[in-house]
Amino acid sequence: MRYKTSVPAATFKALFNDLIPWSFIYTLLAQCGVRRRRPPFVTAVEVIQSLVFHVVGEAGTLAHHVKQLTGKTITDGAMAQRRALLPPAVFEELMSAALKPKADPTQHPEAFYHGLRLCGIDGTSFSITNTPQVKRQMRKARSRRGRAAFPKVGAVVMVELGLHNPLAAALGAKGESEMVLARQVLPAQPAHSLLLSDRYYGVAEVLVALPAQAERHFSVRVKTNLKRRFLEAYADGSALVEIRSKRGARLAREIIGRVQRGGRGSGTTVRFWTSLLDWRRHPATELLALYARRWEQEVFYKELKVDTRSTPCLQSHTPLTAMQEIAALILAYAVLVDYRVEAAAAGEVDVLRISFMKTLQVVQGLWKFLEVSADLLTPEQVRLVVRRSLRQIADMAIPKRRHRSCQRALRQPVSSWPRLRKNTYRNGTVEYSVNAIAD
């Protein structure tokens, strides 16, 4: 069992400085045209730190958390004025600089496939309350039942699936589509990685434009009606195909298979395109099973939107501060990933078996204790407190997931899904079969 930890045995301010150095933030603020107050009572760096601390802190206003973090007293109205001076570009650059890969091939083999880092991309939205500023600047989405209850701020995040670690993010409060935001995130795919995504991204226009250098690969589910040019059939049932778009053409492997659980039912037929062309090294059945890891992206959004926050809507009252709040949530999540990684090492378990909610609760108490008592303890005593906290998180590791799935249906369907009248579950391992492709 390891007791040495790379998580800094210090307060939140030291953790945030390790994630984003103060000097970088000051340089960034100057580049974005943010004028420095003279003399600044609460500096712009402290405003940003306090906002990130606020989204993961315990109950209290932003002014309360500024007092807890810096010891300075400021009103919520004054903080709102200070936040209004920070343009969205500041937080976009902060996320670009802070969000980096963290999985190690030797320590986290579950985060890789044949040496390729498993990544996912998907979009989501955050509800914002109906304040006068929001109503003037944002429009509500329209559905068959009328306008939505709240305006939405869109977000697309690329995630390191093995750790639920955010790698890049794009935010939009002006009604941008998911694809518009995704085009800002896709270039951030790290080298030597495999991108998993759903059918929204499984179109030739997107896949042809993806970077192919430095072993950046994709495995994407696609719709059954998409056209491609058949080139060659492989022994594992897959086929070499050519996909075309206005941007050009690209070779890919097509895989069609069936997925069912417990040996019952007709299962689901799925179709994939992948840039992993070597069928001997990457058999079709392996890639079929690997796609299930894409659902870790949905768990990440659940942890980000539900576990971290206690309200269905953002606390911000303007589109600008709403984007700041979402960016702060993503940055705070990146800080908490370090604790999950070190707690998993202390307990010698997989990182995803470390509960995010329990990690957040323990870390909240740890930060609060260290802010009060850090000057009363020696550095060795502070490190001991951190080690014991990590050990406590590891002791609460959740058990391995059961091989179970529930029926995909809706109680009040608004689409083609059948109506759900009774919950049913299927136990057993997932079975995959590949359908041979012919011209």
Secondary structure, DSSP 8 states (H G I E B T S, - for coil): ------S-SS-HHHHHHHHS-HHHHHHHHHHTT----SS-SS-HHHHHHHHHHHHHSSSS-HHHHHHHHHS----HHHHHHHHHTS-HHHHHHHHHHH------TTT-GGGEETTEEEEEEEEEEEEB---HHHHHH----EETTEE-SS-EEEEEEEEETTTTEEEEEEEESS---HHHHHHHHGGG--SSEEEEE-TTS-SHHHHHHS--GGGEEEEEE--TT---EEEEE-TTS-EEEEEEETTEEEEEEEEEEEEEETT-S--EEEEEEES---TTTS-HHHHHHHGGGGGHHHHHHHIIIIIS-SSSSBS-SSHHHHHHHHHHHHHHHHHHHHHHHHHHHHHTS-GGGS-HHHHHHHHHHHHHHHHHHGGGS-HHHHHHHHHHHHHHHHHT------SEEE---BSS-SSSS-B--S--EEES-EEEEEE----
